[in-house]
Amino acid sequence: MIAEIGYGGHIVNTVITRADGVIVETLATRIYPSLTAWSEACLREGLLEEHTRYASWKRVIHKKTERTLQSLRSQAHVSQKTTQASRQDLFAEINRLQTLVGQLTKKTVAPRESAETTDALLMTPSVVAYFNDWATTSWSNS
């Protein structure tokens, strides 16, 4: 289920691809004012569920960050509403950050390639002469 965020935070252009490969575009022309209304419509149309689950929007995954909206919401509460954030939001953010630190410490950093070739190309007499000429005629020296 893919959609876009329109003006005012409304959800627009919804397209559902079912598990059997069928593309459902019946929601493409509808505009949803809330995540709850959108996710419930998607569950009814996409999964053909008549009885939707409570807080289905919390399981929606934000494509760019690959995080659930519940996780993003908890992070926003902690970073923007620091004194009003619930203990649950605080612990969710602490756990997310600890997991992220664990993932980052496991990554191996590839060594950088040597810059000798680039340096050799840039230090040829013609290049040095060009930049010396440019330095004497540049706007900052006038």
DAJONOR-V149816 format. One record per backbone hydrogen bond with DSSP energy under -0.5 kcal/mol. NH is the residue of the N-H (numbers start at 1). CO is the residue of the C=O. E is the energy in kcal/mol with one decimal. If there is no record, write none. Layout:
BEGIN
NH CO E
NH CO E
END
This chain:
BEGIN
2 15 -2.8
4 12 -2.8
6 4 -0.6
6 10 -4.2
9 6 -1.6
10 7 -1.3
11 32 -2.9
12 4 -2.6
12 10 -0.5
13 28 -0.8
14 27 -0.7
15 2 -2.8
16 24 -2.5
18 16 -0.6
18 22 -3.0
21 18 -2.2
24 16 -3.6
24 22 -0.6
25 23 -0.6
28 25 -1.2
30 27 -1.2
32 11 -2.4
38 34 -2.1
39 35 -3.1
40 36 -2.2
41 37 -1.9
42 38 -2.4
43 39 -2.2
44 40 -2.1
45 41 -2.9
46 42 -3.4
47 42 -0.7
47 43 -1.1
49 43 -1.9
52 50 -0.8
56 53 -0.9
58 55 -1.4
59 56 -1.5
60 57 -1.5
62 60 -0.5
62 67 -3.3
63 61 -0.5
66 62 -2.2
67 62 -0.8
69 60 -2.2
70 58 -1.4
72 68 -2.1
73 69 -2.5
74 70 -2.4
75 71 -2.2
76 72 -2.3
77 73 -2.3
78 74 -2.1
79 75 -2.7
80 76 -2.7
81 76 -0.7
81 77 -1.3
84 81 -1.4
85 81 -1.4
90 86 -2.5
91 87 -2.8
92 88 -2.3
93 89 -2.3
94 90 -2.4
95 91 -2.6
96 92 -2.1
97 93 -2.5
98 94 -2.4
99 95 -2.2
100 96 -2.3
101 97 -2.6
102 98 -2.1
103 99 -2.3
104 100 -2.5
105 101 -2.2
106 102 -0.9
107 103 -0.8
110 108 -0.6
119 115 -2.9
120 116 -2.6
121 117 -2.1
122 118 -2.3
123 119 -1.5
124 121 -0.9
128 124 -2.4
129 125 -2.4
130 126 -2.1
131 127 -2.3
132 128 -2.2
133 129 -2.5
134 130 -2.7
135 131 -2.4
136 132 -1.3
137 133 -1.1
138 134 -1.0
141 138 -1.2
142 139 -1.4
END
